[in-house]
Amino acid sequence: MSDNNLVYSTDSGRIRPEKQSEQPDVKLFKDGALRIERQTKGRKGKGVMLVVGIDPNEHDMKKLAKTLKSKMGQGGAVKEGVIEIQGDDRDKLKGLLEAQGFKVKIAGG
């Protein structure tokens, strides 16, 4: 081991700095509307709906995603400030978001 990077010391503990949790860059739109996009790229042909434009400072993304997933009956995740919901029922998703008080637009084809 010719690598001289000290990782741990018995005197002070862990030497490497801890990773800081950063807020992801969130794409917000000027009209204040959320966008529902459909994406299949990199997913082996399986489609997912992306909910883009939610401000993480105003809304709890994980809680909102959990509510949407349970009402849609689908799986999903929160990645980089975007809520991903599996499947392709954008009209139903739009109705659920509008019922929660969001202004929603369907984007893409």
Backbone atoms as SQL, in Angstrom:
CREATE TABLE atoms (id INTEGER PRIMARY KEY, chain TEXT, resi INTEGER, resn TEXT, atom TEXT, x REAL, y REAL, z REAL);
INSERT INTO atoms VALUES
  (1, 'A', 1, 'MET', 'N', 0.830, -1.188, 0.000),
  (2, 'A', 1, 'MET', 'CA', 0.000, 0.000, 0.000),
  (3, 'A', 1, 'MET', 'C', 0.869, 1.244, 0.000),
  (4, 'A', 2, 'SER', 'N', 1.021, 1.821, -1.148),
  (5, 'A', 2, 'SER', 'CA', 1.795, 3.044, -1.253),
  (6, 'A', 2, 'SER', 'C', 0.901, 4.273, -1.136),
  (7, 'A', 3, 'ASP', 'N', -0.381, 4.060, -0.882),
  (8, 'A', 3, 'ASP', 'CA', -1.342, 5.159, -0.754),
  (9, 'A', 3, 'ASP', 'C', -1.219, 5.763, 0.644),
  (10, 'A', 4, 'ASN', 'N', -0.911, 7.055, 0.725),
  (11, 'A', 4, 'ASN', 'CA', -0.680, 7.708, 2.000),
  (12, 'A', 4, 'ASN', 'C', -1.895, 8.478, 2.510),
  (13, 'A', 5, 'ASN', 'N', -3.062, 8.169, 2.022),
  (14, 'A', 5, 'ASN', 'CA', -4.263, 8.842, 2.491),
  (15, 'A', 5, 'ASN', 'C', -4.742, 8.201, 3.786),
  (16, 'A', 6, 'LEU', 'N', -4.657, 8.932, 4.870),
  (17, 'A', 6, 'LEU', 'CA', -5.073, 8.443, 6.164),
  (18, 'A', 6, 'LEU', 'C', -6.595, 8.473, 6.247),
  (19, 'A', 7, 'VAL', 'N', -7.184, 7.347, 6.591),
  (20, 'A', 7, 'VAL', 'CA', -8.631, 7.254, 6.651),
  (21, 'A', 7, 'VAL', 'C', -9.129, 7.297, 8.092),
  (22, 'A', 8, 'TYR', 'N', -8.385, 6.688, 9.000),
  (23, 'A', 8, 'TYR', 'CA', -8.828, 6.606, 10.380),
  (24, 'A', 8, 'TYR', 'C', -7.618, 6.740, 11.301),
  (25, 'A', 9, 'SER', 'N', -7.804, 7.443, 12.388),
  (26, 'A', 9, 'SER', 'CA', -6.747, 7.584, 13.372),
  (27, 'A', 9, 'SER', 'C', -7.337, 7.269, 14.743),
  (28, 'A', 10, 'THR', 'N', -6.595, 6.590, 15.570),
  (29, 'A', 10, 'THR', 'CA', -7.099, 6.273, 16.903),
  (30, 'A', 10, 'THR', 'C', -7.186, 7.517, 17.770),
  (31, 'A', 11, 'ASP', 'N', -6.470, 8.568, 17.402),
  (32, 'A', 11, 'ASP', 'CA', -6.509, 9.807, 18.184),
  (33, 'A', 11, 'ASP', 'C', -7.790, 10.611, 17.920),
  (34, 'A', 12, 'SER', 'N', -8.131, 10.773, 16.638),
  (35, 'A', 12, 'SER', 'CA', -9.250, 11.664, 16.326),
  (36, 'A', 12, 'SER', 'C', -10.421, 10.989, 15.619),
  (37, 'A', 13, 'GLY', 'N', -10.318, 9.718, 15.315),
  (38, 'A', 13, 'GLY', 'CA', -11.429, 9.036, 14.649),
  (39, 'A', 13, 'GLY', 'C', -11.327, 9.160, 13.138),
  (40, 'A', 14, 'ARG', 'N', -12.471, 9.232, 12.503),
  (41, 'A', 14, 'ARG', 'CA', -12.520, 9.273, 11.042),
  (42, 'A', 14, 'ARG', 'C', -11.920, 10.572, 10.521),
  (43, 'A', 15, 'ILE', 'N', -11.022, 10.454, 9.550),
  (44, 'A', 15, 'ILE', 'CA', -10.294, 11.598, 9.015),
  (45, 'A', 15, 'ILE', 'C', -11.007, 12.200, 7.800),
  (46, 'A', 16, 'ARG', 'N', -11.524, 11.354, 6.910),
  (47, 'A', 16, 'ARG', 'CA', -12.182, 11.859, 5.708),
  (48, 'A', 16, 'ARG', 'C', -13.446, 12.619, 6.081),
  (49, 'A', 17, 'PRO', 'N', -13.674, 13.744, 5.433),
  (50, 'A', 17, 'PRO', 'CA', -14.878, 14.513, 5.757),
  (51, 'A', 17, 'PRO', 'C', -16.141, 13.764, 5.338),
  (52, 'A', 18, 'GLU', 'N', -17.177, 13.917, 6.136),
  (53, 'A', 18, 'GLU', 'CA', -18.458, 13.292, 5.829),
  (54, 'A', 18, 'GLU', 'C', -19.078, 13.978, 4.621),
  (55, 'A', 19, 'LYS', 'N', -19.812, 13.218, 3.835),
  (56, 'A', 19, 'LYS', 'CA', -20.502, 13.809, 2.692),
  (57, 'A', 19, 'LYS', 'C', -21.633, 14.683, 3.201),
  (58, 'A', 20, 'GLN', 'N', -21.718, 15.867, 2.659),
  (59, 'A', 20, 'GLN', 'CA', -22.774, 16.777, 3.072),
  (60, 'A', 20, 'GLN', 'C', -23.990, 16.547, 2.194),
  (61, 'A', 21, 'SER', 'N', -25.169, 16.473, 2.805),
  (62, 'A', 21, 'SER', 'CA', -26.374, 16.283, 2.022),
  (63, 'A', 21, 'SER', 'C', -26.773, 17.619, 1.408),
  (64, 'A', 22, 'GLU', 'N', -26.755, 17.654, 0.095),
  (65, 'A', 22, 'GLU', 'CA', -27.081, 18.868, -0.619),
  (66, 'A', 22, 'GLU', 'C', -28.494, 18.771, -1.173),
  (67, 'A', 23, 'GLN', 'N', -29.180, 19.902, -1.240),
  (68, 'A', 23, 'GLN', 'CA', -30.472, 19.934, -1.892),
  (69, 'A', 23, 'GLN', 'C', -30.231, 19.816, -3.393),
  (70, 'A', 24, 'PRO', 'N', -30.926, 18.917, -4.071),
  (71, 'A', 24, 'PRO', 'CA', -30.718, 18.793, -5.512),
  (72, 'A', 24, 'PRO', 'C', -31.233, 20.029, -6.251),
  (73, 'A', 25, 'ASP', 'N', -30.648, 20.270, -7.420),
  (74, 'A', 25, 'ASP', 'CA', -31.118, 21.364, -8.257),
  (75, 'A', 25, 'ASP', 'C', -32.501, 21.002, -8.770),
  (76, 'A', 26, 'VAL', 'N', -33.489, 21.788, -8.402),
  (77, 'A', 26, 'VAL', 'CA', -34.862, 21.499, -8.775),
  (78, 'A', 26, 'VAL', 'C', -35.275, 22.451, -9.881),
  (79, 'A', 27, 'LYS', 'N', -35.904, 21.890, -10.903),
  (80, 'A', 27, 'LYS', 'CA', -36.364, 22.698, -12.033),
  (81, 'A', 27, 'LYS', 'C', -37.744, 23.258, -11.685),
  (82, 'A', 28, 'LEU', 'N', -37.801, 24.576, -11.436),
  (83, 'A', 28, 'LEU', 'CA', -39.065, 25.245, -11.146),
  (84, 'A', 28, 'LEU', 'C', -39.477, 26.052, -12.371),
  (85, 'A', 29, 'PHE', 'N', -40.771, 26.112, -12.625),
  (86, 'A', 29, 'PHE', 'CA', -41.283, 26.803, -13.802),
  (87, 'A', 29, 'PHE', 'C', -41.871, 28.148, -13.403),
  (88, 'A', 30, 'LYS', 'N', -41.762, 29.124, -14.306),
  (89, 'A', 30, 'LYS', 'CA', -42.219, 30.485, -14.014),
  (90, 'A', 30, 'LYS', 'C', -43.725, 30.567, -13.798),
  (91, 'A', 31, 'ASP', 'N', -44.497, 29.707, -14.477),
  (92, 'A', 31, 'ASP', 'CA', -45.950, 29.773, -14.333),
  (93, 'A', 31, 'ASP', 'C', -46.443, 29.073, -13.067),
  (94, 'A', 32, 'GLY', 'N', -45.537, 28.433, -12.321),
  (95, 'A', 32, 'GLY', 'CA', -45.899, 27.800, -11.064),
  (96, 'A', 32, 'GLY', 'C', -46.579, 26.454, -11.217),
  (97, 'A', 33, 'ALA', 'N', -46.658, 25.954, -12.428),
  (98, 'A', 33, 'ALA', 'CA', -47.328, 24.675, -12.668),
  (99, 'A', 33, 'ALA', 'C', -46.335, 23.521, -12.595),
  (100, 'A', 34, 'LEU', 'N', -46.825, 22.372, -12.177),
  (101, 'A', 34, 'LEU', 'CA', -46.036, 21.151, -12.209),
  (102, 'A', 34, 'LEU', 'C', -46.169, 20.545, -13.592),
  (103, 'A', 35, 'ARG', 'N', -45.186, 19.792, -14.014),
  (104, 'A', 35, 'ARG', 'CA', -45.238, 19.103, -15.298),
  (105, 'A', 35, 'ARG', 'C', -45.210, 17.604, -15.038),
  (106, 'A', 36, 'ILE', 'N', -46.050, 16.879, -15.760),
  (107, 'A', 36, 'ILE', 'CA', -46.024, 15.420, -15.727),
  (108, 'A', 36, 'ILE', 'C', -45.459, 14.965, -17.055),
  (109, 'A', 37, 'GLU', 'N', -44.287, 14.350, -17.005),
  (110, 'A', 37, 'GLU', 'CA', -43.605, 13.881, -18.202),
  (111, 'A', 37, 'GLU', 'C', -43.596, 12.362, -18.206),
  (112, 'A', 38, 'ARG', 'N', -43.539, 11.779, -19.398),
  (113, 'A', 38, 'ARG', 'CA', -43.408, 10.335, -19.532),
  (114, 'A', 38, 'ARG', 'C', -42.006, 10.040, -20.032),
  (115, 'A', 39, 'GLN', 'N', -41.351, 9.052, -19.439),
  (116, 'A', 39, 'GLN', 'CA', -39.984, 8.734, -19.825),
  (117, 'A', 39, 'GLN', 'C', -39.788, 7.231, -19.869),
  (118, 'A', 40, 'THR', 'N', -39.109, 6.760, -20.913),
  (119, 'A', 40, 'THR', 'CA', -38.772, 5.337, -21.021),
  (120, 'A', 40, 'THR', 'C', -37.273, 5.130, -21.174),
  (121, 'A', 41, 'LYS', 'N', -36.534, 6.193, -21.398),
  (122, 'A', 41, 'LYS', 'CA', -35.104, 6.094, -21.668),
  (123, 'A', 41, 'LYS', 'C', -34.347, 5.493, -20.474),
  (124, 'A', 42, 'GLY', 'N', -33.572, 4.474, -20.757),
  (125, 'A', 42, 'GLY', 'CA', -32.757, 3.844, -19.722),
  (126, 'A', 42, 'GLY', 'C', -33.542, 2.958, -18.777),
  (127, 'A', 43, 'ARG', 'N', -34.757, 2.580, -19.168),
  (128, 'A', 43, 'ARG', 'CA', -35.607, 1.771, -18.286),
  (129, 'A', 43, 'ARG', 'C', -36.083, 0.497, -18.975),
  (130, 'A', 44, 'LYS', 'N', -35.348, 0.073, -19.990),
  (131, 'A', 44, 'LYS', 'CA', -35.654, -1.160, -20.733),
  (132, 'A', 44, 'LYS', 'C', -37.074, -1.145, -21.297),
  (133, 'A', 45, 'GLY', 'N', -37.505, 0.014, -21.777),
  (134, 'A', 45, 'GLY', 'CA', -38.818, 0.122, -22.405),
  (135, 'A', 45, 'GLY', 'C', -39.969, 0.349, -21.450),
  (136, 'A', 46, 'LYS', 'N', -39.730, 0.232, -20.171),
  (137, 'A', 46, 'LYS', 'CA', -40.794, 0.451, -19.183),
  (138, 'A', 46, 'LYS', 'C', -40.992, 1.946, -18.986),
  (139, 'A', 47, 'GLY', 'N', -42.222, 2.389, -18.986),
  (140, 'A', 47, 'GLY', 'CA', -42.505, 3.810, -18.857),
  (141, 'A', 47, 'GLY', 'C', -42.704, 4.236, -17.412),
  (142, 'A', 48, 'VAL', 'N', -42.249, 5.429, -17.101),
  (143, 'A', 48, 'VAL', 'CA', -42.513, 6.044, -15.803),
  (144, 'A', 48, 'VAL', 'C', -43.013, 7.462, -16.035),
  (145, 'A', 49, 'MET', 'N', -43.775, 7.965, -15.080),
  (146, 'A', 49, 'MET', 'CA', -44.235, 9.345, -15.117),
  (147, 'A', 49, 'MET', 'C', -43.366, 10.144, -14.164),
  (148, 'A', 50, 'LEU', 'N', -42.874, 11.279, -14.623),
  (149, 'A', 50, 'LEU', 'CA', -42.042, 12.148, -13.805),
  (150, 'A', 50, 'LEU', 'C', -42.832, 13.390, -13.438),
  (151, 'A', 51, 'VAL', 'N', -42.917, 13.699, -12.158),
  (152, 'A', 51, 'VAL', 'CA', -43.563, 14.923, -11.693),
  (153, 'A', 51, 'VAL', 'C', -42.443, 15.919, -11.411),
  (154, 'A', 52, 'VAL', 'N', -42.350, 16.956, -12.251),
  (155, 'A', 52, 'VAL', 'CA', -41.253, 17.912, -12.218),
  (156, 'A', 52, 'VAL', 'C', -41.788, 19.275, -11.817),
  (157, 'A', 53, 'GLY', 'N', -41.020, 20.017, -11.023),
  (158, 'A', 53, 'GLY', 'CA', -41.373, 21.391, -10.696),
  (159, 'A', 53, 'GLY', 'C', -41.899, 21.592, -9.291),
  (160, 'A', 54, 'ILE', 'N', -41.745, 20.611, -8.420),
  (161, 'A', 54, 'ILE', 'CA', -42.185, 20.747, -7.033),
  (162, 'A', 54, 'ILE', 'C', -41.060, 21.384, -6.227),
  (163, 'A', 55, 'ASP', 'N', -41.392, 22.426, -5.485),
  (164, 'A', 55, 'ASP', 'CA', -40.398, 23.108, -4.649),
  (165, 'A', 55, 'ASP', 'C', -40.214, 22.307, -3.359),
  (166, 'A', 56, 'PRO', 'N', -39.016, 21.723, -3.131),
  (167, 'A', 56, 'PRO', 'CA', -38.815, 20.907, -1.924),
  (168, 'A', 56, 'PRO', 'C', -38.828, 21.723, -0.639),
  (169, 'A', 57, 'ASN', 'N', -38.681, 23.050, -0.744),
  (170, 'A', 57, 'ASN', 'CA', -38.737, 23.886, 0.456),
  (171, 'A', 57, 'ASN', 'C', -40.164, 24.078, 0.942),
  (172, 'A', 58, 'GLU', 'N', -41.134, 23.949, 0.050),
  (173, 'A', 58, 'GLU', 'CA', -42.532, 24.151, 0.412),
  (174, 'A', 58, 'GLU', 'C', -43.272, 22.853, 0.680),
  (175, 'A', 59, 'HIS', 'N', -42.845, 21.764, 0.057),
  (176, 'A', 59, 'HIS', 'CA', -43.574, 20.493, 0.150),
  (177, 'A', 59, 'HIS', 'C', -42.637, 19.365, 0.539),
  (178, 'A', 60, 'ASP', 'N', -43.166, 18.406, 1.285),
  (179, 'A', 60, 'ASP', 'CA', -42.408, 17.219, 1.654),
  (180, 'A', 60, 'ASP', 'C', -42.511, 16.220, 0.496),
  (181, 'A', 61, 'MET', 'N', -41.428, 16.089, -0.251),
  (182, 'A', 61, 'MET', 'CA', -41.432, 15.269, -1.467),
  (183, 'A', 61, 'MET', 'C', -41.724, 13.799, -1.155),
  (184, 'A', 62, 'LYS', 'N', -41.107, 13.262, -0.115),
  (185, 'A', 62, 'LYS', 'CA', -41.296, 11.848, 0.203),
  (186, 'A', 62, 'LYS', 'C', -42.737, 11.559, 0.610),
  (187, 'A', 63, 'LYS', 'N', -43.325, 12.440, 1.391),
  (188, 'A', 63, 'LYS', 'CA', -44.706, 12.246, 1.826),
  (189, 'A', 63, 'LYS', 'C', -45.666, 12.340, 0.639),
  (190, 'A', 64, 'LEU', 'N', -45.435, 13.319, -0.239),
  (191, 'A', 64, 'LEU', 'CA', -46.265, 13.471, -1.423),
  (192, 'A', 64, 'LEU', 'C', -46.126, 12.255, -2.339),
  (193, 'A', 65, 'ALA', 'N', -44.906, 11.773, -2.530),
  (194, 'A', 65, 'ALA', 'CA', -44.674, 10.598, -3.374),
  (195, 'A', 65, 'ALA', 'C', -45.370, 9.373, -2.800),
  (196, 'A', 66, 'LYS', 'N', -45.311, 9.205, -1.496),
  (197, 'A', 66, 'LYS', 'CA', -45.957, 8.061, -0.858),
  (198, 'A', 66, 'LYS', 'C', -47.466, 8.108, -1.063),
  (199, 'A', 67, 'THR', 'N', -48.053, 9.295, -0.924),
  (200, 'A', 67, 'THR', 'CA', -49.488, 9.454, -1.137),
  (201, 'A', 67, 'THR', 'C', -49.866, 9.126, -2.573),
  (202, 'A', 68, 'LEU', 'N', -49.099, 9.674, -3.529),
  (203, 'A', 68, 'LEU', 'CA', -49.398, 9.431, -4.944),
  (204, 'A', 68, 'LEU', 'C', -49.252, 7.957, -5.303),
  (205, 'A', 69, 'LYS', 'N', -48.198, 7.318, -4.809),
  (206, 'A', 69, 'LYS', 'CA', -47.979, 5.908, -5.118),
  (207, 'A', 69, 'LYS', 'C', -49.107, 5.043, -4.578),
  (208, 'A', 70, 'SER', 'N', -49.567, 5.355, -3.372),
  (209, 'A', 70, 'SER', 'CA', -50.625, 4.529, -2.792),
  (210, 'A', 70, 'SER', 'C', -51.962, 4.745, -3.508),
  (211, 'A', 71, 'LYS', 'N', -52.259, 5.979, -3.894),
  (212, 'A', 71, 'LYS', 'CA', -53.517, 6.249, -4.588),
  (213, 'A', 71, 'LYS', 'C', -53.502, 5.754, -6.031),
  (214, 'A', 72, 'MET', 'N', -52.327, 5.736, -6.636),
  (215, 'A', 72, 'MET', 'CA', -52.204, 5.240, -8.004),
  (216, 'A', 72, 'MET', 'C', -52.107, 3.712, -8.038),
  (217, 'A', 73, 'GLY', 'N', -51.691, 3.107, -6.928),
  (218, 'A', 73, 'GLY', 'CA', -51.491, 1.666, -6.910),
  (219, 'A', 73, 'GLY', 'C', -50.251, 1.256, -7.684),
  (220, 'A', 74, 'GLN', 'N', -49.258, 2.130, -7.693),
  (221, 'A', 74, 'GLN', 'CA', -48.038, 1.905, -8.461),
  (222, 'A', 74, 'GLN', 'C', -46.821, 2.083, -7.554),
  (223, 'A', 75, 'GLY', 'N', -45.687, 1.653, -8.039),
  (224, 'A', 75, 'GLY', 'CA', -44.429, 1.890, -7.351),
  (225, 'A', 75, 'GLY', 'C', -43.846, 3.212, -7.804),
  (226, 'A', 76, 'GLY', 'N', -42.735, 3.588, -7.219),
  (227, 'A', 76, 'GLY', 'CA', -42.082, 4.830, -7.618),
  (228, 'A', 76, 'GLY', 'C', -40.973, 5.196, -6.670),
  (229, 'A', 77, 'ALA', 'N', -40.425, 6.397, -6.870),
  (230, 'A', 77, 'ALA', 'CA', -39.304, 6.859, -6.063),
  (231, 'A', 77, 'ALA', 'C', -39.192, 8.378, -6.162),
  (232, 'A', 78, 'VAL', 'N', -38.363, 8.947, -5.276),
  (233, 'A', 78, 'VAL', 'CA', -38.005, 10.358, -5.350),
  (234, 'A', 78, 'VAL', 'C', -36.520, 10.411, -5.653),
  (235, 'A', 79, 'LYS', 'N', -36.170, 10.985, -6.806),
  (236, 'A', 79, 'LYS', 'CA', -34.767, 11.065, -7.212),
  (237, 'A', 79, 'LYS', 'C', -34.470, 12.465, -7.709),
  (238, 'A', 80, 'GLU', 'N', -33.481, 13.108, -7.123),
  (239, 'A', 80, 'GLU', 'CA', -32.980, 14.406, -7.564),
  (240, 'A', 80, 'GLU', 'C', -34.077, 15.453, -7.716),
  (241, 'A', 81, 'GLY', 'N', -34.989, 15.514, -6.772),
  (242, 'A', 81, 'GLY', 'CA', -36.038, 16.527, -6.792),
  (243, 'A', 81, 'GLY', 'C', -37.171, 16.234, -7.749),
  (244, 'A', 82, 'VAL', 'N', -37.249, 14.999, -8.253),
  (245, 'A', 82, 'VAL', 'CA', -38.297, 14.587, -9.187),
  (246, 'A', 82, 'VAL', 'C', -38.987, 13.359, -8.620),
  (247, 'A', 83, 'ILE', 'N', -40.314, 13.358, -8.652),
  (248, 'A', 83, 'ILE', 'CA', -41.067, 12.179, -8.210),
  (249, 'A', 83, 'ILE', 'C', -41.307, 11.293, -9.422),
  (250, 'A', 84, 'GLU', 'N', -40.905, 10.030, -9.310),
  (251, 'A', 84, 'GLU', 'CA', -41.116, 9.056, -10.372),
  (252, 'A', 84, 'GLU', 'C', -42.227, 8.107, -9.945),
  (253, 'A', 85, 'ILE', 'N', -43.227, 7.947, -10.808),
  (254, 'A', 85, 'ILE', 'CA', -44.316, 6.999, -10.567),
  (255, 'A', 85, 'ILE', 'C', -44.327, 6.030, -11.741),
  (256, 'A', 86, 'GLN', 'N', -44.352, 4.740, -11.467),
  (257, 'A', 86, 'GLN', 'CA', -44.327, 3.742, -12.526),
  (258, 'A', 86, 'GLN', 'C', -45.661, 3.710, -13.263),
  (259, 'A', 87, 'GLY', 'N', -45.604, 3.330, -14.525),
  (260, 'A', 87, 'GLY', 'CA', -46.812, 3.206, -15.328),
  (261, 'A', 87, 'GLY', 'C', -47.040, 4.419, -16.206),
  (262, 'A', 88, 'ASP', 'N', -48.219, 4.468, -16.838),
  (263, 'A', 88, 'ASP', 'CA', -48.541, 5.580, -17.733),
  (264, 'A', 88, 'ASP', 'C', -50.034, 5.906, -17.639),
  (265, 'A', 89, 'ASP', 'N', -50.439, 6.492, -16.545),
  (266, 'A', 89, 'ASP', 'CA', -51.814, 6.957, -16.372),
  (267, 'A', 89, 'ASP', 'C', -51.748, 8.413, -15.930),
  (268, 'A', 90, 'ARG', 'N', -51.287, 9.260, -16.855),
  (269, 'A', 90, 'ARG', 'CA', -51.024, 10.657, -16.525),
  (270, 'A', 90, 'ARG', 'C', -52.292, 11.424, -16.182),
  (271, 'A', 91, 'ASP', 'N', -53.418, 11.057, -16.778),
  (272, 'A', 91, 'ASP', 'CA', -54.664, 11.760, -16.482),
  (273, 'A', 91, 'ASP', 'C', -55.095, 11.530, -15.029),
  (274, 'A', 92, 'LYS', 'N', -54.953, 10.314, -14.557),
  (275, 'A', 92, 'LYS', 'CA', -55.293, 10.013, -13.163),
  (276, 'A', 92, 'LYS', 'C', -54.349, 10.744, -12.208),
  (277, 'A', 93, 'LEU', 'N', -53.060, 10.754, -12.544),
  (278, 'A', 93, 'LEU', 'CA', -52.068, 11.446, -11.724),
  (279, 'A', 93, 'LEU', 'C', -52.342, 12.944, -11.697),
  (280, 'A', 94, 'LYS', 'N', -52.728, 13.496, -12.840),
  (281, 'A', 94, 'LYS', 'CA', -53.057, 14.918, -12.910),
  (282, 'A', 94, 'LYS', 'C', -54.240, 15.230, -11.992),
  (283, 'A', 95, 'GLY', 'N', -55.259, 14.385, -12.004),
  (284, 'A', 95, 'GLY', 'CA', -56.419, 14.586, -11.136),
  (285, 'A', 95, 'GLY', 'C', -56.060, 14.541, -9.659),
  (286, 'A', 96, 'LEU', 'N', -55.174, 13.620, -9.287),
  (287, 'A', 96, 'LEU', 'CA', -54.755, 13.509, -7.886),
  (288, 'A', 96, 'LEU', 'C', -53.983, 14.743, -7.443),
  (289, 'A', 97, 'LEU', 'N', -53.098, 15.244, -8.302),
  (290, 'A', 97, 'LEU', 'CA', -52.313, 16.425, -7.949),
  (291, 'A', 97, 'LEU', 'C', -53.189, 17.673, -7.886),
  (292, 'A', 98, 'GLU', 'N', -54.144, 17.793, -8.803),
  (293, 'A', 98, 'GLU', 'CA', -55.048, 18.941, -8.775),
  (294, 'A', 98, 'GLU', 'C', -55.935, 18.916, -7.540),
  (295, 'A', 99, 'ALA', 'N', -56.311, 17.727, -7.075),
  (296, 'A', 99, 'ALA', 'CA', -57.112, 17.601, -5.858),
  (297, 'A', 99, 'ALA', 'C', -56.339, 18.069, -4.631),
  (298, 'A', 100, 'GLN', 'N', -55.012, 18.030, -4.709),
  (299, 'A', 100, 'GLN', 'CA', -54.178, 18.483, -3.594),
  (300, 'A', 100, 'GLN', 'C', -53.801, 19.953, -3.732),
  (301, 'A', 101, 'GLY', 'N', -54.351, 20.623, -4.752),
  (302, 'A', 101, 'GLY', 'CA', -54.157, 22.055, -4.877),
  (303, 'A', 101, 'GLY', 'C', -53.038, 22.504, -5.790),
  (304, 'A', 102, 'PHE', 'N', -52.474, 21.601, -6.576),
  (305, 'A', 102, 'PHE', 'CA', -51.401, 21.955, -7.501),
  (306, 'A', 102, 'PHE', 'C', -51.979, 22.319, -8.861),
  (307, 'A', 103, 'LYS', 'N', -51.286, 23.197, -9.552),
  (308, 'A', 103, 'LYS', 'CA', -51.591, 23.525, -10.941),
  (309, 'A', 103, 'LYS', 'C', -50.716, 22.582, -11.771),
  (310, 'A', 104, 'VAL', 'N', -51.342, 21.810, -12.677),
  (311, 'A', 104, 'VAL', 'CA', -50.622, 20.729, -13.341),
  (312, 'A', 104, 'VAL', 'C', -50.793, 20.830, -14.862),
  (313, 'A', 105, 'LYS', 'N', -49.709, 20.533, -15.580),
  (314, 'A', 105, 'LYS', 'CA', -49.736, 20.431, -17.030),
  (315, 'A', 105, 'LYS', 'C', -49.100, 19.122, -17.428),
  (316, 'A', 106, 'ILE', 'N', -49.645, 18.494, -18.480),
  (317, 'A', 106, 'ILE', 'CA', -49.053, 17.276, -19.019),
  (318, 'A', 106, 'ILE', 'C', -48.082, 17.688, -20.110),
  (319, 'A', 107, 'ALA', 'N', -46.832, 17.279, -19.984),
  (320, 'A', 107, 'ALA', 'CA', -45.783, 17.675, -20.911),
  (321, 'A', 107, 'ALA', 'C', -45.333, 16.455, -21.714),
  (322, 'A', 108, 'GLY', 'N', -44.905, 16.697, -22.919),
  (323, 'A', 108, 'GLY', 'CA', -44.384, 15.618, -23.754),
  (324, 'A', 108, 'GLY', 'C', -45.488, 14.823, -24.410),
  (325, 'A', 109, 'GLY', 'N', -45.077, 13.764, -25.123),
  (326, 'A', 109, 'GLY', 'CA', -46.039, 12.968, -25.887),
  (327, 'A', 109, 'GLY', 'C', -46.284, 11.703, -25.252);
